[in-house]
Amino acid sequence: MDNIDKRGGFWNLLITLLAAVGSVVLAVVTHSVTSYGIAAFMVLGFVVALVSLIHMALREREQQEARELEEIQAGATNEALFEEGEVLPAKRSREQFEKWGMPVVALVMLALQIFGIYYIITNRLNVAYDTLDSWMVEGKYIALFGAALMGLVLFLRGQFASNLSRMEKQRFLQAGSDYVLFGAYLNFLFAAVVAVAFKDAAVDVYVGTGLVILLGIAAVENLLSMIFEIYRPRVAGRESRLLYQSRLIGLIAKPENLFTTAGQILDYQFGFKVSETWGYQFLRERLGVVVGLQIILLWLSTTIVVIEPSVRGKLVDGARQQSELLDPGIHLKLPWPFASVERFYPDQVHTFYVGLEPLGEDERPADHPGLWLEPTGKDYDSKKKTGELFFLTGSGDDKVEANLMVASVPVQYRIRSTEQDGKKWLENGWMLYSNPEQLLRNVANREVTEYFLTHDFENLMLKGREQAQAELRDNIQEQAEIMGVDILFVGLADLRPPAESPENVVERGEPEPGQEGPNLNNMPVAAAFENPVSAQVDGQLEIYNATKESQRLVAEKAREVEVLQYHANTTSTLRVKEAEARAGRLRGAEQPFRQAPKIYPLWSYLTTFERAVENARKFVVATEHHELEVDLDLHEAIRRGMTDIKVPPKK
């Protein structure tokens, strides 16, 4: 028999109803993303409390019916009265509810979870992230008081109901109690978010995003539970699983269940009751206190501020609504968020960019040239959408009103810290402004935009950069003098036409009936600037190539003439030398020929013949008055010279 506490279920229903209404009211009043996420969970908690109360009522009717049936059976003499199927209607009602009612409730909860996620993302989160810098939580004091009060009520009721359901094993009461306790934690979290929102309201957006993610995880858990329930084997007499009970919510609401599960695992692994040792019991009972003390110590540590020698601090006391300068050293202040310290770095060079900020050295592709048609820079697409990427410049042409330009203008400045001209610049200049760095950025952006509008684009690109840098630095210095800063450098090295076409840059609406929209060119501006330059370069390159080709042809012709002249001179010289050699040979043979005119020709012939047949094989046939037939086999069995090889002597 299950322990049924319908009164506890009714109290859970009433408290979750009030919490859901209160959360919706706070969401409407504060417009906080976190409050919308809490309202979604509180509505789910109300549904769970309502369904659990209905389930308890059905189970109580079934138990009462079973007791009545036992009494009737005890006094009955014939058991045939109870063999028909019309008996136990309360049991059948409970079974039908668990078979059909709980899946329907799970589907309703899933639909509420999906709708909550969709509504918060589309109506709150998108707007919040678009206006994150100016985001604020309205009605902070109402939200702080209301969230703290609801959190206290929900915590007292949730803690009592959760312990009661655990000790008396009332599983129907457990689901609603988990949501009540979880709602208490959510309201305490919202109160902390509102307290932090006095200083920085962006934390509301971040916590709200976390709650939306948690709501999505709960939806996935709900869907998986329904799928697993379909394939879960049905065993008669086994208690059905409560589909409307979330294990995730129960784990968050009662983290001590982790110790119970861990204790069972350790007991099984080590073979003895680890969960009954004093160390485990101490962690289970005092871990929350230890973690809480650490959080308190961490919070109290925010009262100590250390200002380094090269830094100055500005103490902002939210309670007294005043600020003071902190010199280097150790200082005490109120804990966060009641007081905060803003640090400044005077006498150091600071840099910011007007327009597009270039990529760092590590982010640039290696060995890749910077091309106009391949733009690179930090947040290029986002700045292109907001228009921060483009600047208007003069065109220098009466037919064209202005040109578009992409600029990356680095501005380097230094905050004055010493007293000059009887004025303390750090206290009476830079520290007088709530956000001086952003103010200086706005001043520089205004001066750069104004200067570009009044000067020609081609002049800025070609010849007027040095003069423009000096004039811009003087203009920004004049406007920022009251802030106590020195403008050290303004750079205009990275100026270029945009890679986008005018049609893509200008956002056009639908033209009115009877009117035509502006006819904009779809050619990228950078390409329009590059085409004339590239055409001029190509023309100069063609002229250069033609000149080189002409010079090559002239050189080749001159070379051919030189070769012919050299060949003719060489041939002439060779012929002369040959003639001189023949003449010398004939002069040398003249005297021997005169002395022996018959013998000298024969000697000359034989000498020539001897030299000619020196290496030839000779066959001498000496015979007289005899006919001789000779067969000569001119094949040689061994190559000439092989018989002349000297064999080295034996050692």
C-alpha positions in Angstrom: 0.0 0.0 0.0 1.3 3.4 -1.0 1.4 6.3 1.5 -0.9 9.0 0.1 -0.8 12.6 1.3 -3.4 14.5 -0.7 -3.1 17.4 1.6 0.6 17.8 0.8 -0.2 17.5 -2.9 -2.8 20.2 -2.6 -0.3 22.5 -0.8 2.2 21.8 -3.6 -0.5 22.7 -6.2 -1.4 25.9 -4.4 2.2 27.1 -3.9 3.3 26.3 -7.5 0.2 28.1 -8.8 1.1 31.2 -6.8 4.8 30.8 -7.9 3.8 30.5 -11.5 1.6 33.6 -11.4 4.3 35.5 -9.5 7.0 34.5 -12.0 4.8 35.6 -14.9 4.1 39.0 -13.2 7.9 39.5 -12.5 8.6 38.6 -16.2 6.1 41.2 -17.4 7.4 43.9 -15.0 11.1 43.4 -15.4 11.3 42.2 -19.0 14.2 40.0 -17.8 15.3 37.0 -19.8 16.0 35.1 -16.6 12.5 35.8 -15.3 11.0 34.4 -18.5 13.0 31.2 -18.0 11.9 30.9 -14.4 8.3 31.5 -15.4 8.5 28.6 -17.9 9.8 26.2 -15.2 7.1 27.4 -12.7 4.3 26.7 -15.2 5.8 23.2 -15.7 5.9 22.8 -11.9 2.2 23.7 -11.7 1.3 21.1 -14.3 3.4 18.5 -12.5 1.7 19.4 -9.1 -1.7 19.2 -10.7 -1.1 15.8 -12.3 0.5 14.3 -9.2 -2.5 15.4 -7.1 -4.9 13.7 -9.6 -2.7 10.6 -9.6 -2.8 10.6 -5.8 -6.6 10.8 -5.8 -6.9 7.9 -8.2 -4.4 5.8 -6.2 -6.3 6.6 -2.9 -9.6 5.6 -4.4 -8.0 2.3 -5.6 -6.6 1.6 -2.1 -10.0 2.4 -0.5 -11.7 0.1 -3.1 -9.2 -2.7 -2.3 -9.9 -2.4 1.4 -13.7 -2.5 0.8 -13.3 -5.5 -1.4 -11.3 -7.3 1.2 -14.0 -6.7 3.8 -16.7 -8.0 1.4 -14.6 -11.1 0.5 -14.1 -11.8 4.2 -17.8 -11.9 4.8 -19.0 -13.5 1.6 -19.9 -17.2 1.3 -19.9 -17.4 -2.5 -16.9 -16.2 -4.5 -18.9 -16.1 -7.8 -19.9 -12.5 -7.1 -16.3 -11.4 -7.7 -15.5 -13.3 -10.9 -17.0 -10.8 -13.2 -15.0 -7.9 -14.8 -17.2 -5.1 -13.5 -15.5 -5.0 -10.1 -12.6 -2.7 -9.1 -13.5 0.4 -11.3 -11.1 2.6 -9.3 -8.2 0.3 -10.2 -9.2 0.3 -13.9 -9.4 4.1 -13.8 -5.9 4.4 -12.3 -4.5 2.0 -14.9 -6.2 3.8 -17.7 -4.7 7.1 -16.4 -1.2 5.6 -16.3 -1.6 4.1 -19.7 -3.1 7.1 -21.6 -3.2 10.0 -19.2 0.5 10.2 -18.3 1.7 10.0 -21.9 -0.7 12.8 -22.8 0.6 14.9 -19.9 4.2 14.2 -21.0 3.3 15.4 -24.5 1.7 18.6 -23.1 4.8 19.2 -21.0 7.0 18.7 -24.0 4.9 21.1 -26.0 5.1 23.7 -23.2 8.9 23.2 -23.1 9.3 23.7 -26.8 7.0 26.7 -26.8 8.9 28.2 -23.9 12.2 27.8 -25.7 10.9 29.2 -28.9 9.2 32.2 -27.3 12.2 33.2 -25.1 14.7 32.9 -28.0 12.6 34.8 -30.6 11.1 37.4 -28.3 13.8 38.0 -25.7 17.2 36.5 -26.4 17.5 37.9 -29.9 16.6 41.3 -28.8 18.8 41.0 -25.7 22.0 40.1 -27.7 21.4 42.8 -30.3 21.2 45.4 -27.5 23.6 43.7 -25.0 25.6 46.8 -24.3 22.5 48.8 -23.3 20.5 45.9 -21.8 18.8 46.7 -18.5 16.5 45.0 -16.0 13.5 47.1 -15.1 11.8 47.2 -11.7 14.9 45.9 -9.9 13.7 46.5 -6.4 10.4 44.9 -7.1 12.1 41.9 -8.7 14.7 41.7 -5.8 12.0 41.7 -3.1 9.5 39.5 -5.0 12.1 36.8 -6.0 13.6 36.7 -2.5 10.1 36.3 -0.9 9.0 33.6 -3.3 12.3 31.8 -3.0 12.0 31.7 0.8 8.4 30.4 0.7 9.2 27.8 -2.0 12.3 26.7 -0.1 10.5 26.1 3.2 7.7 24.2 1.6 9.9 22.3 -0.9 12.4 21.2 1.9 9.6 20.0 4.1 7.7 18.2 1.3 10.9 16.7 -0.1 12.0 15.3 3.2 8.5 14.0 4.0 8.2 12.2 0.7 11.7 10.7 1.2 11.1 9.5 4.7 7.5 8.1 4.1 8.3 7.0 0.6 5.5 9.0 -1.0 6.6 8.8 -4.6 3.5 10.7 -5.9 4.4 13.6 -3.7 8.0 13.6 -4.8 7.6 15.0 -8.3 5.8 18.1 -7.2 8.1 18.6 -4.2 11.2 18.5 -6.6 9.7 21.4 -8.7 8.9 23.4 -5.6 12.4 23.1 -4.3 13.9 23.8 -7.7 11.7 26.9 -8.0 13.1 28.1 -4.7 16.7 27.8 -6.1 15.6 29.6 -9.3 14.2 32.5 -7.4 17.3 32.9 -5.3 19.3 32.8 -8.5 17.1 35.5 -9.9 17.5 37.7 -6.8 21.3 37.4 -7.2 21.0 38.3 -10.9 19.0 41.4 -10.1 21.6 42.4 -7.5 24.4 42.1 -10.1 22.2 43.9 -12.7 22.6 47.1 -10.7 26.2 47.0 -12.0 26.1 44.9 -15.1 22.8 43.9 -16.6 24.4 41.6 -19.2 24.5 38.8 -16.6 20.7 38.6 -16.9 21.1 37.6 -20.6 23.8 35.0 -19.8 21.9 33.4 -17.0 18.7 33.5 -19.1 20.6 31.7 -21.9 21.7 29.0 -19.4 18.1 28.5 -18.3 16.9 28.1 -21.9 19.6 25.5 -22.4 18.5 23.7 -19.2 14.9 23.9 -20.4 16.0 22.3 -23.7 17.9 19.5 -21.8 14.7 18.9 -19.7 12.7 18.6 -23.0 15.2 16.1 -24.4 14.9 14.1 -21.1 11.1 14.2 -21.4 11.2 12.9 -25.0 13.6 10.1 -24.2 11.5 9.0 -21.2 8.5 8.7 -23.4 10.4 6.7 -26.0 11.9 4.4 -23.4 8.5 3.9 -21.8 7.1 2.6 -25.1 9.7 -0.2 -25.2 9.8 -0.9 -21.5 8.5 -4.4 -20.7 5.2 -4.5 -18.8 5.3 -6.7 -15.7 2.1 -7.3 -13.7 2.4 -5.9 -10.2 5.4 -3.6 -10.9 4.9 0.1 -10.2 4.7 2.2 -13.4 7.2 5.0 -13.9 5.9 8.5 -13.4 6.5 10.2 -16.8 5.8 13.7 -15.4 8.7 13.3 -12.9 12.0 14.7 -14.1 15.2 13.0 -12.8 17.1 16.1 -13.9 15.0 18.5 -11.8 15.2 16.1 -8.8 19.0 15.9 -9.1 19.3 19.7 -9.1 16.8 20.1 -6.3 18.4 17.4 -4.1 22.0 17.0 -5.0 22.5 14.9 -1.9 21.0 12.0 -3.9 24.4 11.9 -5.7 25.9 10.9 -2.4 23.4 8.1 -1.9 24.1 6.7 -5.4 27.8 7.1 -4.9 27.6 5.4 -1.5 25.8 2.4 -3.0 28.4 2.1 -5.7 31.3 2.4 -3.3 29.7 -0.2 -1.0 29.5 -2.6 -3.9 33.0 -2.0 -5.1 34.9 -2.2 -1.8 32.7 -4.9 -0.2 32.0 -3.0 3.0 29.8 0.0 4.1 31.9 2.9 2.9 28.7 5.0 3.2 28.7 4.4 7.0 32.3 5.7 7.6 32.7 9.1 9.4 34.5 10.6 6.4 31.7 9.9 4.0 29.1 11.0 6.5 31.0 14.2 7.1 31.2 15.0 3.4 27.5 14.2 3.0 26.4 16.3 5.9 28.9 19.2 5.7 29.9 19.5 2.1 27.3 22.1 1.4 28.5 24.1 4.4 32.1 23.9 3.2 31.2 25.0 -0.3 29.1 27.8 1.1 31.9 29.0 3.3 34.3 29.0 0.3 31.8 31.0 -1.7 31.5 33.5 1.2 35.3 33.8 1.5 35.5 34.3 -2.2 32.9 37.0 -2.0 34.6 38.7 1.0 37.9 38.6 -0.9 36.4 41.2 -3.3 36.8 43.8 -0.5 40.6 43.7 -1.0 42.0 45.6 -4.0 45.6 45.7 -5.1 46.7 48.5 -7.4 50.0 47.9 -9.1 52.7 50.7 -9.4 52.0 51.5 -13.1 48.2 51.5 -12.6 45.7 53.9 -11.1 42.3 52.9 -9.8 38.9 54.5 -9.6 36.8 53.4 -6.7 33.1 53.5 -7.5 30.9 53.3 -4.4 27.4 52.4 -5.4 26.0 53.0 -1.9 27.3 56.6 -1.6 27.2 57.3 -5.4 30.7 58.7 -5.4 34.2 57.8 -6.7 37.7 58.4 -5.6 41.2 57.9 -7.0 43.2 54.9 -5.7 47.0 55.2 -5.7 49.3 52.1 -6.0 49.0 49.9 -3.0 46.5 47.7 -1.0 43.0 49.2 -0.4 39.8 48.0 1.2 36.3 48.6 -0.2 32.7 47.2 0.1 32.2 43.7 -1.4 31.1 43.3 -4.9 28.6 44.4 -6.4 28.2 47.3 -3.9 31.5 48.8 -4.9 33.9 48.2 -7.8 37.2 49.4 -9.0 38.0 50.6 -12.5 41.7 50.4 -13.4 43.5 52.9 -15.7 46.9 52.6 -17.2 48.4 56.2 -17.6 51.7 57.0 -19.3 51.3 53.9 -21.5 50.7 53.8 -25.2 47.2 52.6 -26.0 45.9 51.7 -29.5 42.5 51.5 -31.1 41.3 51.4 -34.7 38.7 53.5 -36.5 37.0 51.5 -39.1 38.3 48.0 -39.8 40.7 46.4 -37.4 43.3 44.3 -39.3 44.1 40.7 -38.4 47.0 39.9 -36.2 50.2 38.4 -37.5 49.2 34.9 -36.3 45.8 35.2 -38.1 47.1 36.3 -41.5 47.6 33.6 -44.1 51.3 33.0 -44.7 52.8 34.2 -48.0 49.5 35.7 -49.2 49.4 39.2 -50.6 46.8 41.7 -49.5 44.4 42.2 -52.3 41.6 44.7 -52.5 39.1 42.1 -53.8 40.0 39.7 -51.0 39.3 41.8 -47.9 40.4 40.6 -44.5 39.9 42.0 -41.0 38.3 41.4 -37.6 34.5 41.3 -37.6 34.4 42.2 -41.3 30.9 40.8 -42.0 29.3 42.3 -38.9 30.8 45.7 -39.6 29.7 45.5 -43.2 26.1 44.9 -42.1 26.1 47.8 -39.6 27.8 50.2 -42.0 30.9 50.8 -39.7 33.1 49.4 -42.5 32.5 52.1 -45.1 33.5 55.8 -45.2 32.3 58.5 -47.6 35.0 60.6 -49.3 35.0 63.3 -51.9 35.1 62.3 -55.6 36.8 65.2 -57.2 34.2 65.0 -60.0 31.1 67.1 -60.4 29.2 64.1 -61.8 29.9 61.9 -58.8 28.8 63.1 -55.4 31.0 60.8 -53.2 33.1 57.7 -53.2 33.1 54.7 -50.8 36.2 53.7 -49.0 37.3 51.1 -46.5 39.8 52.4 -43.9 41.8 51.0 -41.1 43.0 53.9 -39.1 45.1 53.1 -36.0 45.1 55.8 -33.3 47.7 55.7 -30.5 47.2 57.8 -27.4 48.6 58.2 -23.9 46.7 59.2 -20.7 48.3 62.0 -18.8 49.0 61.2 -15.1 51.1 64.1 -14.0 49.9 67.6 -13.1 50.4 70.1 -15.9 49.4 73.7 -16.1 48.0 73.5 -12.6 45.5 70.8 -13.5 45.4 67.2 -12.4 44.6 65.6 -15.8 43.8 62.1 -14.5 41.3 63.1 -11.9 39.9 66.2 -13.6 40.1 64.8 -17.1 40.0 61.1 -17.9 38.3 60.0 -14.7 35.4 62.5 -15.1 33.8 60.3 -17.8 31.9 57.1 -17.2 33.4 55.4 -20.3 36.3 57.6 -21.5 37.8 55.1 -23.9 34.5 54.8 -25.8 34.1 58.5 -25.8 37.6 58.9 -27.3 36.7 56.3 -30.0 33.6 58.3 -30.9 35.6 61.5 -31.1 38.2 59.9 -33.4 35.5 58.3 -35.5 33.7 61.6 -36.0 36.9 63.5 -36.9 38.0 60.8 -39.4 34.6 60.7 -41.0 34.4 64.5 -41.3 37.9 64.7 -42.8 37.2 62.0 -45.4 34.1 63.8 -46.5 36.0 67.0 -47.3 38.9 65.4 -49.1 39.3 63.7 -52.5 39.7 59.9 -52.5 42.4 59.8 -55.1 44.4 62.4 -53.2 44.1 60.4 -50.0 45.2 57.3 -51.8 48.2 58.7 -53.7 49.8 61.9 -52.4 48.0 63.3 -49.4 48.5 60.7 -46.8 51.2 62.3 -44.8 49.4 65.6 -44.7 46.2 63.9 -43.8 47.8 62.0 -40.9 49.2 65.2 -39.4 45.9 67.1 -39.8 43.8 64.3 -38.3 46.2 63.9 -35.3 45.9 67.7 -34.7 42.1 67.6 -35.0 41.6 64.7 -32.7 44.1 66.2 -30.2 42.1 69.5 -30.2 38.8 67.7 -29.4 40.3 65.3 -26.8 42.5 67.8 -25.0 39.9 68.3 -22.3 40.0 64.5 -21.6 43.7 64.7 -20.6 45.1 62.5 -23.4 48.0 63.0 -25.9 47.3 61.7 -29.4 50.7 60.2 -30.5 49.9 58.8 -33.9 47.2 58.5 -36.5 47.9 56.1 -39.4 46.4 56.2 -42.9 48.5 53.4 -44.5 45.5 51.0 -45.0 43.1 52.8 -47.3 41.3 51.0 -50.1 38.1 50.9 -52.1 35.5 48.3 -50.9 35.4 44.9 -52.4 31.6 45.0 -52.6 29.6 46.5 -55.4 27.4 49.6 -54.7 24.4 47.4 -55.3 25.4 45.2 -52.4 26.5 48.0 -50.1 23.4 50.2 -50.4 20.2 48.8 -48.9 17.3 49.7 -51.1 13.6 49.4 -50.3 10.8 48.8 -52.8 10.3 51.8 -55.2 7.1 53.6 -55.0 4.5 52.9 -57.8 5.4 54.7 -61.0 9.0 55.3 -59.9 12.1 53.5 -60.8 14.8 52.6 -58.2 18.3 53.9 -58.6 20.4 52.0 -61.2 23.4 50.8 -59.3 26.4 49.1 -60.7 27.0 45.5 -59.7 30.8 45.7 -60.3 32.9 45.8 -57.1 34.3 49.2 -56.3 37.8 47.8 -55.9 37.5 46.2 -59.4 36.4 49.5 -60.9 39.5 51.1 -59.4 41.7 48.3 -60.4 40.6 48.0 -64.1 42.1 51.3 -65.3 45.2 50.8 -63.4 45.6 47.2 -64.6 44.9 48.3 -68.2 47.6 50.9 -67.9 50.0 48.5 -66.4 49.2 45.9 -69.1 49.8 48.5 -71.9 53.1 49.5 -70.4 54.1 45.8 -70.1 53.2 45.2 -73.8 55.4 48.2 -74.8 58.2 46.9 -72.7 57.9 43.4 -74.2 57.8 44.9 -77.7 60.9 47.0 -77.0 62.7 44.0 -75.6 61.7 41.8 -78.7 63.0 44.5 -81.1 66.3 44.7 -79.2 66.6 41.0 -79.4 66.0 40.8 -83.1 68.6 43.6 -83.7 71.0 41.8 -81.6 70.4 38.5 -83.4 71.0 40.2 -86.8 74.2 41.8 -85.6 75.3 38.4 -84.2 74.6 36.7 -87.5 76.7 39.3 -89.4 79.6 38.8 -86.9 79.4 35.0 -87.3 79.5 35.2 -91.1 82.4 37.6 -91.0 84.3 35.3 -88.6 83.6 32.2 -90.7 84.8 34.0 -93.9 88.0 35.2 -92.1 88.7 31.8 -90.8 88.2 30.1 -94.1 90.4 32.6 -95.9 93.2 32.2 -93.3 93.0 28.4 -93.6 93.2 28.4 -97.4 96.2 30.7 -97.2 97.9 28.5 -94.7 97.2 25.4 -96.8 98.6 27.1 -99.9 101.7 28.2 -98.0 102.2 24.6 -96.8 102.0 23.2 -100.3 104.3 25.8 -101.6 106.8 25.1 -98.9 106.6 21.3 -99.5 107.2 21.8 -103.2 110.2 24.1 -102.6 111.7 21.4 -100.3 111.4 18.7 -103.0 112.8 20.8 -105.8 116.5 20.3 -105.0 116.3 16.4 -104.5 114.3 16.1 -107.7 116.9 18.0 -109.7 119.7 15.8 -108.4 117.9 12.5 -109.1 115.0 13.0 -111.3 114.2 9.3 -111.8 114.9 8.0 -108.3 113.3 10.7 -106.3 109.7 10.1 -107.6 110.1 6.4 -107.0 111.4 7.0 -103.5 108.5 9.4 -102.8 106.0 6.8 -104.1 107.5 4.0 -102.0 107.7 6.2 -98.9 104.0 7.1 -99.3 103.1 3.5 -100.0 105.0 2.3 -97.0 103.1 4.6 -94.7 99.7 3.7 -96.3 100.2 -0.1 -95.9 102.0 -0.1 -92.6 99.2 -1.7 -90.7 97.7 -3.8 -93.5 98.3 -7.6 -93.7 100.5 -8.5 -96.6 100.7 -11.7 -98.6 103.8 -12.0 -100.8 103.7 -14.6 -103.6 107.1 -15.2 -105.2 106.8 -17.5 -108.3 108.0 -17.5 -111.8 106.6 -19.1 -115.0 103.9 -20.9 -113.0 100.2 -20.5 -112.8 99.1 -20.3 -109.2 95.6 -20.3 -107.8 95.4 -18.9 -104.3 92.3 -18.9 -102.0 92.6 -16.3 -99.3 90.5 -16.5 -96.2 90.6 -12.9 -94.8 88.8 -13.9 -91.5 91.0 -13.4 -88.6 90.8 -15.7 -85.6 92.2 -13.2 -83.2 92.1 -9.5 -83.1 95.3 -7.7 -84.0 97.2 -6.6 -81.0 96.1 -9.4 -78.8 99.4 -11.2 -79.5 101.3 -8.2 -78.3 99.8 -8.2 -74.8 102.5 -8.5 -72.2 101.8 -11.1 -69.5 103.0 -10.1 -66.1 105.6 -12.4 -64.6 104.7 -14.8 -61.8 105.5 -13.5 -58.4 
